[in-house]
Amino acid sequence: RLVRPSPSGSPLPPSLPEERARDPLRLFAEQLLARQAAQRGAVAVARQHLADPAPRVVHALGPAHEDALAIEIYLAALEARTGQADTAAARLAAVEPAWRARAPTDPLRMVAENRLASIDDERGASTQAERRLRDVLEATLRAGGADSFAHARYMLELGAKLAGTRPMDALPALRRSTLWLDAALGPRNPYVGVARESLAYAQAALGRYDDALPVQRALVAAYVERFGVDDSRTVTARHNLGRLLFEVGRVDEASALLADLIRA
């Protein structure tokens, strides 16, 4: 069985302008450390780097300020990834008036909407998660954001959530988001990787292994180049490639690949 990818990936906190906060040098350093930790998958460490300066930022700028709001939203995203869904949902609810007032294409609102949809899905409220994403997709279109990164990310989030249970419904969203993200960001971008893996997962769920195989091969090549063969994302992608090779009858190639994974 293929390992289902997570559409949300590792949330990376945005850089905050140095001149806007009290003690800006330390705040800037904490953010760099948080980004590096999140990229390594050390989510709990990343959360601590953001939690430390959060009270100072709120005190200096006010809770509705963009920089304070950014820290709260990304803290919630990190909390959700460490199994603290209730804490994350409460944090996002506390600042919801501020982020919901922003445009649907705004990066902060995008992270908040996608994270709440993920929390809904994890709680078993998949219908509510789908409704949330479809609503914000409509709002994005009304705002003229059809050709925007936010629209592609919402499409990816929706498609990835449907891939396991309704793969036929997932395919249009995943194809569109994969094409847009690949053209805009390049094949080595992590979002493109998640989109490709979600697309291959949905195709495999429909038994379309010949369609899924080239998508998965391209993903493995990009991950090996960007992250190296030992990274967990590369290992998962290679495992899924091995499963697809078995399904299309390329047993020798699949066996060699999976044996190499076991040795590693």
Salt bridges, closest charged atoms under 4 A:
ASP23 OD2 - ARG56 NH1 3.89
GLU30 OE2 - ARG26 NE 3.70
GLU30 OE1 - HIS49 ND1 2.84
GLU66 OE1 - ARG20 NH1 3.81
GLU66 OE2 - ARG102 NH2 3.67
ASP67 OD1 - ARG20 NH1 3.60
GLU72 OE1 - ARG91 NH1 2.84
GLU79 OE2 - ARG47 NH2 2.96
GLU79 OE2 - ARG91 NH2 2.69
ASP86 OD1 - ARG123 NH2 2.64
GLU96 OE2 - ARG100 NE 2.86
ASP106 OD2 - ARG102 NE 2.87
GLU113 OE2 - ARG100 NH1 3.25
GLU113 OE2 - ARG109 NE 3.05
GLU113 OE1 - ARG132 NH1 3.81
ASP120 OD2 - ARG132 NE 3.32
GLU130 OE2 - ARG134 NE 2.89
GLU130 OE1 - ARG166 NH1 2.69
GLU157 OE1 - ARG153 NH1 3.74
GLU157 OE2 - LYS161 NZ 3.19
ASP169 OD2 - ARG166 NE 2.92
ASP182 OD2 - ARG196 NH2 3.33
GLU225 OE2 - ARG188 NE 3.45
ASP231 OD2 - ARG233 NE 2.87
GLU253 OE2 - ARG217 NH1 3.03
ASP260 OD2 - ARG238 NH2 2.78
ASP260 OD1 - ARG263 NH2 3.65
